[in-house]
Amino acid sequence: MFYLDWKNALSEGWIVYTRDLLEFWKITLIFLICIAMGFGAPLGIALLAYFLTVGVGFPNGILVPLTIVIFSVCALAGTVIAAALKGGYYAACHETYNDGTVNPLSFIEFAQKHAPTVVAVEFVQIGIVALFAVPLGAISIMAKSGAFNAIALGILVLIAAVVSCLASLALPAVVIDGHGAAAALKKSYRTVTDNARNFAFVYLILLFFAAAFSLVPVIGYVLLAFAYLPYTTIVYTLYYRSQRRV
């Protein structure tokens, strides 16, 4: 694997995506079904628990905090499942890149294998964003200003984007080199910052496509799922593979 600049990363990613198009669609479909089940099951449990507590007739003083706890736990469970499945998706895409195909059953094996590390990577990112979200939210509540709330939200979105960018190559580092969470995040950070201008083009162009697709009803969402998602995964994987040998 030779060194990839942003142009080569995007073009090579497209070549790989179109070369094994049906395989990537198959992997993506399995991933989306698993995500729907992963979030759907906790949500169903949360709704069932909510209606049961309402039916029992708990007073609002107990019902409201109990409902918050139930939905928070189920949201946490859904996030953990989604993170583990994301690791499986990256691993399946990487195997498809290497072999041209992947056994659908191995997707779950990949997810289980990388689950603890990938979940840790995801929650580190969430935690960093939360460190900024809490004080910004508190200041917004005290300020009681619509303009300040908009500014605070913009700052938070920018912070989330920066954190996401710096951690973009963490999952390829986990899948390809078997790094732990800390090592993968460190590797991603160093690779991105050492090639800041180059990788910024990759990240911003992909972000532009995501924003453009999201504005188109139905068709745009299909493109996000079956074109943008696998293509982005491939590009990040190829970029990391090229950089790890430079």
Secondary structure, 3 states (H helix, E strand, C coil): CCCCCHHHHHHHHHHHHHHCHHHHHHHHHHHHHHHHHHHHHHHHHHHHHHHHHHHHCCCHHHHHHHHHHHHHHHHHHHHHHHHHHHHHHHHHHHHHHHHCCCCCCHHHHHHHHHHHHHHHHHHHHHHHHHHHHHHHHHHHHHHCCHHHHHHHHHHHHHHHHHHHHHCCCHHHHHHHHCCCHHHHHHHHHHHHHHCHHHHHHHHHHHHHHHHHHHCCCCHHHHHHHHHHHHHHHHHHHHHHHHHCCC
